[in-house]
Amino acid sequence: MKYFVYTYLLCLLASGGQAQVKKSSGKKITDKSLQIQPNLSDSQLLDLVQQQTFRYFWDFAHPVSGMARERSNKSPDYGDEVVTTGGTGFGVMAIIVATERKWITREQAVARLLKIISFLRKADHYHGIFPHWMNGETGKTIPFGRKDDGGDLVESAFLFQGLLAARQYFQQGVPAERELRDNINWTWKEAEWDWYTRDGRDVLYWHWSPNNGWAMNHRILGWNECLITYVLAASSPSYPVKAEVYHKGWAASNYFRNDRDFYGIRLPLGFDYGGPLFFTHYSFLGLDPHGLKDRYADYWTQNKNHTLINREYCIRNPKGFKGYSADCWGLTACDTYDGYDAHSPTNDFGTIAPTAALSSFPYTPEYSMQALKHFYFKLGGNIWSQYGFTDAFNETKQWYATSHIAIDQGPIIVMIENYRSGLLWKLFMSCPEIKTGLKKLDFSSPHLN
């Protein structure tokens, strides 16, 4: 059974994405960074990829809101003004990385983050939860689907993951940083996570709309990318959910446990062969999987083994697609030659996304570096751009995307940084509320000691 049952977000993108792979609408730039540089050390290559990818969230951010645009190429479905809630959360974390690595000044970072949070304070929200898409100029909801025109709990969780990390990083006593922290705290405390239990049921619901109520009727069940949603809901200082919501909702799915071997690698949770690799990325931009355990799994083992299974499938390449190898692997949700799809070993049509292997650096550093060198030195002429690697490619179809998508670009920067320094993990796991929420859900972690 396809994982689309649980990732409705991807269903809608897949059904509406046929015209999305087009020439980038971002301004072309000509500089040395666009030339493939043949003699880079591993560290220099990581620096280059992180910094170049950061341009998506800095140079290409919406000029009014500062939020991340959904994608770099124009879509006839929603035009130029759409910004993305979850992708902005990833972008906030990228801004932290850029500040730490001194690509931008601390003052520039705070000014941009104040622009974002000030915009969010006035934007449409639904019991404190933001929609998936907004108009970046007005803050008005742009429907993600016919009935999906209200709060999106999962996208908002990705946003709050980034905002809380920013709150922890910008701790200086200067007025601008105090203002930033205050605005983040107000927004965080106003989010009514318990509302999304639909009158107190033991599960979280993905969507609620004032126009359509609970018509989407989409329970958030595991295993997929949504663990962070339950952690934040349990951690809320104002509107928390009970631990039973996690154990009886998220963990009660028929597709939660796996405990089978694939290529001799044990997979504790989720769909056979693991599903798309973004399951190992989105929740773990802030949640540190090292030593993170509950009664269901060791999440470092879960994520590492999922990544190894995905790579091994690409090496064995049972469908014979061109280009798949130990150097060229990684199946996840991305653009493809006929639209958008969530690729995995059970849903494979020959499309590789650089974000899959590169965002897996913490789990498979040697193998991810192999992939990075292949993408840059061998394929860079086709996929290297002003915003880092383009979204995906399919060598069997001789197709190379010119597009970039916020939720694919962000994890590249953040997870490479977590591999290099653990920066975002340290920040997010230092939040007192997160420590409380994880303990409530019966997690253990070195950060809780």
C-alpha positions as CSV (number, residue, x, y, z in Angstrom):
1,M,0.0,0.0,0.0
2,K,1.4,3.4,-0.9
3,Y,2.5,5.8,1.7
4,F,0.3,8.5,0.1
5,V,-2.4,7.3,2.6
6,Y,-0.5,9.2,5.3
7,T,1.1,12.0,3.3
8,Y,-1.9,13.6,1.8
9,L,0.3,16.7,1.2
10,L,2.1,14.7,-1.5
11,C,-1.0,13.4,-3.1
12,L,-2.2,16.8,-3.9
13,L,1.1,17.9,-5.3
14,A,1.3,14.8,-7.4
15,S,-2.2,15.3,-8.8
16,G,-1.7,19.0,-9.6
17,G,1.9,19.1,-10.6
18,Q,1.9,18.2,-14.3
19,A,2.9,21.7,-15.4
20,Q,5.4,22.4,-12.7
21,V,8.8,21.5,-14.3
22,K,9.6,24.7,-16.2
23,K,12.3,27.2,-16.7
24,S,13.2,28.9,-13.4
25,S,11.7,32.3,-12.9
26,G,14.5,33.3,-10.6
27,K,17.0,35.8,-11.9
28,K,20.0,34.2,-13.6
29,I,23.4,35.1,-12.1
30,T,26.8,34.6,-13.5
31,D,29.6,34.2,-11.1
32,K,32.4,31.8,-10.2
33,S,30.1,29.7,-8.0
34,L,28.3,28.4,-11.1
35,Q,31.4,27.0,-12.6
36,I,32.3,23.5,-11.6
37,Q,35.5,23.8,-9.6
38,P,37.6,20.6,-10.0
39,N,39.9,20.6,-7.1
40,L,37.7,21.2,-4.0
41,S,38.4,19.4,-0.8
42,D,35.5,17.6,0.9
43,S,35.2,20.5,3.4
44,Q,35.3,23.1,0.6
45,L,32.6,21.2,-1.3
46,L,30.3,21.1,1.7
47,D,30.9,24.8,2.2
48,L,30.0,25.6,-1.4
49,V,26.9,23.4,-1.4
50,Q,25.5,24.8,1.8
51,Q,26.2,28.4,0.9
52,Q,24.9,28.2,-2.7
53,T,21.8,26.4,-1.6
54,F,21.2,29.1,1.1
55,R,20.7,31.6,-1.7
56,Y,17.3,30.0,-2.3
57,F,16.1,31.3,1.1
58,W,18.0,34.6,1.1
59,D,18.1,35.9,-2.5
60,F,14.9,34.3,-3.6
61,A,12.7,34.9,-0.5
62,H,9.5,36.8,-1.0
63,P,10.4,40.5,-0.8
64,V,7.4,41.5,1.3
65,S,7.1,38.7,3.8
66,G,10.7,37.3,3.7
67,M,9.1,33.8,3.7
68,A,10.3,31.0,1.4
69,R,8.7,30.7,-2.0
70,E,7.2,27.3,-2.6
71,R,9.3,26.7,-5.7
72,S,11.6,28.6,-8.1
73,N,9.6,28.0,-11.2
74,K,6.2,29.6,-11.9
75,S,3.2,27.3,-11.7
76,P,-0.1,28.2,-13.5
77,D,-1.9,26.8,-10.5
78,Y,-1.0,29.5,-8.1
79,G,1.3,32.1,-9.6
80,D,4.3,34.0,-8.2
81,E,3.0,35.1,-4.8
82,V,2.8,31.8,-3.0
83,V,5.0,31.2,0.0
84,T,5.2,28.0,2.0
85,T,4.8,27.5,5.7
86,G,6.9,24.4,6.2
87,G,9.5,25.5,3.7
88,T,9.9,28.8,5.6
89,G,10.6,26.8,8.8
90,F,13.4,25.0,7.0
91,G,14.6,28.4,5.7
92,V,14.6,29.9,9.2
93,M,17.0,27.1,10.1
94,A,19.1,27.8,7.1
95,I,19.4,31.5,8.2
96,I,20.8,30.3,11.5
97,V,23.4,28.2,9.7
98,A,24.3,31.2,7.5
99,T,24.7,33.4,10.6
100,E,26.9,30.9,12.4
101,R,29.1,30.5,9.3
102,K,29.2,34.3,8.7
103,W,27.7,34.3,5.2
104,I,25.4,37.1,6.6
105,T,25.7,39.2,9.7
106,R,23.8,38.6,12.8
107,E,22.0,41.9,12.3
108,Q,21.0,40.9,8.8
109,A,19.6,37.6,10.0
110,V,17.6,39.2,12.8
111,A,16.2,41.8,10.5
112,R,15.0,39.0,8.1
113,L,13.6,36.9,10.8
114,L,11.7,39.9,12.3
115,K,10.2,40.5,8.8
116,I,9.0,36.9,8.7
117,I,7.6,36.7,12.2
118,S,6.0,40.1,11.9
119,F,4.3,39.0,8.7
120,L,3.1,35.8,10.4
121,R,1.7,37.7,13.3
122,K,-0.8,39.4,10.9
123,A,-1.3,36.5,8.4
124,D,-4.3,34.1,8.3
125,H,-4.2,31.4,10.9
126,Y,-6.7,29.0,12.3
127,H,-6.7,28.5,16.0
128,G,-3.0,29.6,15.8
129,I,-2.1,27.2,13.1
130,F,-1.1,28.4,9.6
131,P,-2.2,27.2,6.2
132,H,0.1,25.3,3.9
133,W,0.3,28.2,1.5
134,M,-0.1,31.9,1.8
135,N,0.1,34.9,-0.4
136,G,3.5,36.3,0.4
137,E,2.3,39.9,0.0
138,T,-1.0,39.8,1.9
139,G,-0.8,36.9,4.2
140,K,-4.1,35.5,2.9
141,T,-4.6,31.8,2.6
142,I,-4.0,30.2,-0.8
143,P,-5.9,26.9,-0.8
144,F,-3.8,23.8,-1.2
145,G,-6.9,21.9,-2.4
146,R,-10.6,22.4,-2.7
147,K,-11.3,21.7,0.9
148,D,-7.8,22.4,2.2
149,D,-8.2,26.1,2.9
150,G,-7.5,26.3,6.6
151,G,-4.9,25.3,9.1
152,D,-2.2,22.7,8.2
153,L,-0.9,21.2,11.4
154,V,2.1,19.4,9.9
155,E,3.4,22.4,7.8
156,S,3.0,24.5,10.9
157,A,5.0,22.0,12.9
158,F,7.9,22.4,10.4
159,L,7.6,26.2,10.8
160,F,7.6,26.1,14.6
161,Q,10.6,23.7,14.6
162,G,12.6,26.4,12.8
163,L,11.2,29.3,14.9
164,L,12.1,27.6,18.2
165,A,15.6,26.9,17.0
166,A,15.9,30.6,16.1
167,R,14.6,31.7,19.5
168,Q,17.3,29.6,21.1
169,Y,20.1,30.9,18.9
170,F,19.3,34.6,19.0
171,Q,19.7,35.1,22.8
172,Q,21.5,38.3,23.0
173,G,20.1,41.2,25.1
174,V,19.9,43.7,22.2
175,P,16.4,45.1,21.5
176,A,16.0,43.4,18.1
177,E,16.8,40.0,19.4
178,R,14.5,40.4,22.4
179,E,11.7,41.5,20.0
180,L,12.3,38.4,17.9
181,R,12.2,36.1,20.8
182,D,9.0,37.8,22.1
183,N,7.2,37.5,18.8
184,I,8.2,33.8,18.4
185,N,7.0,33.0,21.9
186,W,3.7,34.8,21.4
187,T,3.1,32.9,18.2
188,W,4.2,29.6,19.7
189,K,1.9,30.0,22.7
190,E,-1.1,30.9,20.6
191,A,-1.0,27.7,18.6
192,E,-3.9,25.5,19.7
193,W,-2.5,22.0,19.1
194,D,-5.3,20.4,21.2
195,W,-7.9,21.9,18.8
196,Y,-6.6,19.6,16.2
197,T,-7.6,16.5,18.2
198,R,-11.1,17.1,16.9
199,D,-13.0,17.5,20.1
200,G,-10.6,15.5,22.2
201,R,-10.0,12.4,20.2
202,D,-6.8,10.4,20.8
203,V,-5.2,11.4,17.5
204,L,-4.2,14.6,15.8
205,Y,-5.8,15.7,12.5
206,W,-3.9,17.3,9.8
207,H,-6.4,20.0,8.6
208,W,-9.2,22.2,9.9
209,S,-11.0,24.9,7.9
210,P,-13.6,27.4,9.0
211,N,-15.3,26.8,5.6
212,N,-15.0,23.0,5.5
213,G,-14.5,22.0,9.1
214,W,-13.0,18.6,9.4
215,A,-14.0,17.5,5.9
216,M,-10.5,16.5,5.0
217,N,-10.7,13.9,7.8
218,H,-7.0,13.1,7.7
219,R,-5.7,11.6,10.8
220,I,-1.9,11.9,11.3
221,L,-0.8,8.3,11.7
222,G,2.8,6.9,11.7
223,W,5.3,6.1,10.4
224,N,6.2,9.1,8.1
225,E,7.6,12.6,8.3
226,C,5.2,13.8,11.0
227,L,6.8,12.8,14.3
228,I,7.7,16.4,15.0
229,T,4.1,17.3,15.0
230,Y,3.3,15.1,17.9
231,V,6.4,16.2,19.8
232,L,5.4,19.9,19.4
233,A,1.8,19.2,20.3
234,A,2.9,17.5,23.5
235,S,5.4,20.3,24.3
236,S,3.0,23.3,23.9
237,P,3.1,25.5,26.9
238,S,-0.5,26.6,26.3
239,Y,-2.5,24.0,24.4
240,P,-0.7,20.6,24.8
241,V,-2.1,17.2,23.9
242,K,-2.1,14.2,26.2
243,A,0.4,11.5,25.9
244,E,-2.4,9.1,24.9
245,V,-2.8,11.1,21.6
246,Y,0.7,9.9,20.7
247,H,0.4,6.3,21.8
248,K,-3.2,5.7,20.7
249,G,-3.1,7.8,17.6
250,W,0.3,8.2,15.9
251,A,1.6,4.8,17.0
252,A,-1.6,2.8,16.5
253,S,-1.5,2.7,12.7
254,N,-1.4,-0.6,10.9
255,Y,1.7,0.7,9.1
256,F,3.6,1.8,12.1
257,R,5.6,-1.3,13.0
258,N,7.7,-3.2,10.5
259,D,10.5,-5.2,12.2
260,R,11.4,-6.9,8.9
261,D,14.7,-7.2,7.1
262,F,15.4,-5.7,3.6
263,Y,18.7,-6.6,2.0
264,G,19.7,-7.9,5.4
265,I,19.0,-4.5,7.1
266,R,16.4,-4.4,9.9
267,L,13.7,-1.7,9.5
268,P,12.0,-1.0,12.9
269,L,9.1,1.2,11.6
270,G,7.1,2.1,8.6
271,F,6.4,0.8,5.1
272,D,8.4,-1.9,3.4
273,Y,11.7,-0.6,2.2
274,G,11.1,2.5,4.2
275,G,9.2,4.8,1.9
276,P,10.7,8.1,0.6
277,L,13.8,9.4,2.4
278,F,12.3,12.6,3.5
279,F,10.8,10.6,6.4
280,T,14.3,10.6,7.9
281,H,14.8,14.4,7.3
282,Y,11.9,16.7,8.0
283,S,11.3,15.8,11.7
284,F,15.0,15.4,12.4
285,L,16.2,18.9,11.3
286,G,15.7,19.8,15.0
287,L,15.0,16.5,16.7
288,D,18.4,14.9,17.4
289,P,18.1,11.2,16.6
290,H,21.3,10.2,18.4
291,G,20.2,8.2,21.4
292,L,16.6,9.2,20.8
293,K,14.4,6.3,21.9
294,D,10.9,5.5,23.0
295,R,9.0,2.3,23.5
296,Y,8.7,1.8,19.7
297,A,12.2,2.4,18.2
298,D,15.7,3.7,18.4
299,Y,15.4,6.6,16.0
300,W,19.0,6.7,15.0
301,T,18.8,3.0,13.9
302,Q,15.5,3.7,12.2
303,N,16.8,6.6,10.1
304,K,20.2,5.1,9.3
305,N,18.8,1.8,8.3
306,H,16.1,3.4,6.2
307,T,18.8,5.3,4.4
308,L,20.9,2.2,3.8
309,I,18.0,0.3,2.4
310,N,17.2,3.1,0.0
311,R,20.8,3.3,-1.2
312,E,21.1,-0.5,-1.5
313,Y,17.9,-0.6,-3.6
314,C,19.5,1.9,-6.0
315,I,22.7,-0.1,-6.2
316,R,20.8,-3.3,-7.1
317,N,18.6,-1.3,-9.4
318,P,16.1,-4.0,-10.2
319,K,14.3,-2.0,-12.9
320,G,17.6,-1.2,-14.7
321,F,17.4,2.6,-14.7
322,K,20.3,4.5,-16.2
323,G,22.7,6.1,-13.8
324,Y,21.8,4.3,-10.6
325,S,24.9,3.2,-8.6
326,A,26.7,3.4,-5.3
327,D,27.6,7.0,-6.3
328,C,24.1,7.9,-7.6
329,W,21.3,7.1,-5.2
330,G,18.4,8.7,-3.3
331,L,14.7,8.3,-3.8
332,T,12.3,10.8,-2.2
333,A,9.5,13.3,-3.0
334,C,10.6,15.7,-5.8
335,D,9.8,17.0,-9.2
336,T,10.0,14.4,-12.0
337,Y,9.7,14.4,-15.8
338,D,5.9,14.3,-15.7
339,G,5.1,16.3,-12.6
340,Y,5.7,15.6,-8.9
341,D,5.9,12.3,-7.1
342,A,7.1,10.7,-3.8
343,H,9.7,8.2,-5.0
344,S,10.8,5.2,-3.0
345,P,11.8,1.6,-3.8
346,T,8.2,0.7,-4.1
347,N,7.4,3.7,-6.3
348,D,10.4,4.1,-8.5
349,F,10.4,5.5,-12.1
350,G,14.1,6.4,-12.4
351,T,14.2,9.8,-10.8
352,I,17.0,10.7,-8.3
353,A,16.8,13.8,-6.1
354,P,20.0,15.2,-4.7
355,T,18.3,16.2,-1.5
356,A,17.8,12.5,-0.6
357,A,21.4,11.6,-0.3
358,L,22.7,15.0,0.8
359,S,20.1,15.4,3.6
360,S,21.2,12.0,4.8
361,F,24.8,13.1,5.6
362,P,24.4,12.5,9.3
363,Y,23.4,8.9,8.8
364,T,25.7,7.9,5.9
365,P,28.5,10.4,5.7
366,E,30.8,8.3,3.5
367,Y,28.1,7.3,1.1
368,S,26.5,10.8,1.0
369,M,29.9,12.3,0.1
370,Q,30.2,9.8,-2.7
371,A,26.9,11.0,-4.0
372,L,27.8,14.6,-3.5
373,K,31.0,14.3,-5.6
374,H,29.1,12.5,-8.3
375,F,26.3,15.1,-8.4
376,Y,28.7,18.0,-8.5
377,F,31.7,16.8,-10.5
378,K,30.0,14.4,-12.9
379,L,26.5,15.8,-13.3
380,G,27.1,19.4,-12.3
381,G,26.8,20.7,-15.8
382,N,23.2,19.6,-15.8
383,I,22.0,20.1,-12.2
384,W,24.2,22.8,-10.6
385,S,22.7,26.2,-10.4
386,Q,22.4,29.6,-8.7
387,Y,20.5,27.9,-5.8
388,G,22.6,24.8,-5.5
389,F,21.5,21.5,-7.1
390,T,18.3,21.6,-9.0
391,D,15.5,19.4,-7.7
392,A,16.0,16.1,-9.5
393,F,17.0,14.3,-12.6
394,N,16.1,11.1,-14.6
395,E,18.9,9.9,-16.8
396,T,16.8,7.2,-18.4
397,K,14.5,9.9,-19.7
398,Q,17.4,12.4,-20.2
399,W,15.5,14.8,-18.1
400,Y,17.1,17.3,-15.7
401,A,14.9,19.7,-13.6
402,T,15.6,23.4,-13.7
403,S,13.3,23.8,-10.7
404,H,14.0,24.1,-6.9
405,I,11.6,23.4,-4.1
406,A,11.9,24.9,-0.6
407,I,11.2,21.7,1.3
408,D,14.0,19.9,-0.7
409,Q,16.6,22.7,-0.6
410,G,16.2,23.4,3.2
411,P,17.1,20.0,4.5
412,I,20.3,19.9,2.4
413,I,21.7,22.9,4.3
414,V,20.4,21.9,7.7
415,M,21.3,18.3,7.7
416,I,24.8,18.9,6.3
417,E,25.2,21.4,9.2
418,N,23.9,18.8,11.7
419,Y,26.5,16.4,10.4
420,R,29.3,18.9,10.6
421,S,28.5,20.6,13.9
422,G,25.1,19.4,15.3
423,L,24.1,23.1,15.5
424,L,20.4,22.8,14.9
425,W,20.0,19.7,17.0
426,K,21.7,21.4,19.9
427,L,19.5,24.5,19.6
428,F,16.1,22.7,19.2
429,M,16.8,20.1,21.8
430,S,17.8,22.8,24.3
431,C,14.2,24.2,24.3
432,P,12.7,23.6,27.8
433,E,9.3,22.9,26.3
434,I,10.7,20.2,24.0
435,K,12.4,18.5,26.9
436,T,9.1,18.5,28.8
437,G,7.2,17.2,25.8
438,L,9.6,14.4,25.0
439,K,9.6,13.2,28.7
440,K,5.8,13.3,28.6
441,L,5.8,10.9,25.6
442,D,8.3,8.7,27.4
443,F,11.3,9.4,25.2
444,S,14.9,9.1,26.3
445,S,17.7,11.1,24.9
446,P,21.1,12.3,26.0
447,H,19.7,15.9,25.8
448,L,17.2,15.0,28.6
449,N,19.9,13.8,31.1
